[in-house]
């Protein structure tokens, strides 16, 4: 790992710590979903409401490639925790 990558990882770690502090219930939720529901055929739905009240909704049905990608993100999270 070169210096630039290490610096980016350190910045990511700081952002992650801030996010965890701001949203303490999110990580336990994601962990429960990962353990109990994250498998092929599961549907993830995302609903975002802007401050003005406009609503955006989408969903996706997970396939094996999606699961592999999400596991890679989890590994990145673990790597950030260790640095």
Secondary structure, DSSP 8 states (H G I E B T S, - for coil): --HHHHHHHHHHHHHHHHHHHH-HHHHHHHHHHHHHT-STT-EEEEEEE-TT--EEEEEEE--HHHHHHHHHHHHHHHHHHH-
